């Protein structure tokens, strides 16, 4: 998958083409003043990359630190004071 660069002006003029290319060729980069401003990716790729795998309990259960004997000390007493 190759990413193609587009300026904001080009992106405005060729938005449909950018969407089509994002779906078929991969992410499309939109730049403003020579710097990356946004990426356009196809919906399938977005779903695949943002899909949550497992849950927090499973994450901790699979931690390499589990059973390592790591001790966590908590301070007992009143909550600390903070200024808002």
N, C-alpha and C positions, 0 to 999 in steps of 0.2 A: 504494500500500500504506500503510495507516495502522496505527500501533501503538496498542494499547489498554493502559491501565494496570490492574493488578490488585494488590491487597495480598496478602501471603503467606497470610492467612486465606482470602481469596477463591480464591486459586490452589489451596489444598488442597481446598477444597470443590468446585471446578469444573475440576479438572485435565483431564478429558476434553474439556470445552468449549474450554479454552485451546489444547489440542493441535489440535483441529479448526479453530479460528480461525487459528492459526499457519499451518496448511496452506492455508487458503483466503483469508485476509485479509492475512497478513503477520506480522511479528514481534509478539510480545506481551511487554509489560514487566511484571515482577513487582517490586514495591517493598516495602521494609521501613523503617519509620519515616520514610516520605516520600522515601526515596532509592532509586534504581534498584539492585536486588540481583541480578537475573537477567533474561535474555531467552530466550524460547522461540521458536524458528524451526522451520519445516518442514524435513524431511530433504532435500528437493530443493534448497531455497534454501541450506542449509548446504553441500551438496556443490558447488553452483555457486560459492559465495563462497570456499570453501577449496581449490578445485581448483588444483593447481600447474600453472603455465604455463611450459614450457621448463625449462632446467636452469641451473646456475651458469655453465657454460662459455658458453652462449648469452647469458646476462645480461651477462657481461663483453665478449663479442664485439660486442654491440649498444650498448655504453656510448658516450655522446657524448664521453667523454674519450679513447677509443681514437684513437691517432694524433695526440693533442694535444701530444705532446712532454713530457708530465708526467714528471718524474724522481722516482724513489723511491730514497732512500739508505738503506742498511742499515748499521748499525754492525757492524764486524767485531770479532771477539774473543770473549771468554768471555761466556756468558749472564749477565745481571744477577742479583744476589742478591735474593732475596725472603725475607721471614720468614713462616712459617706459624703 
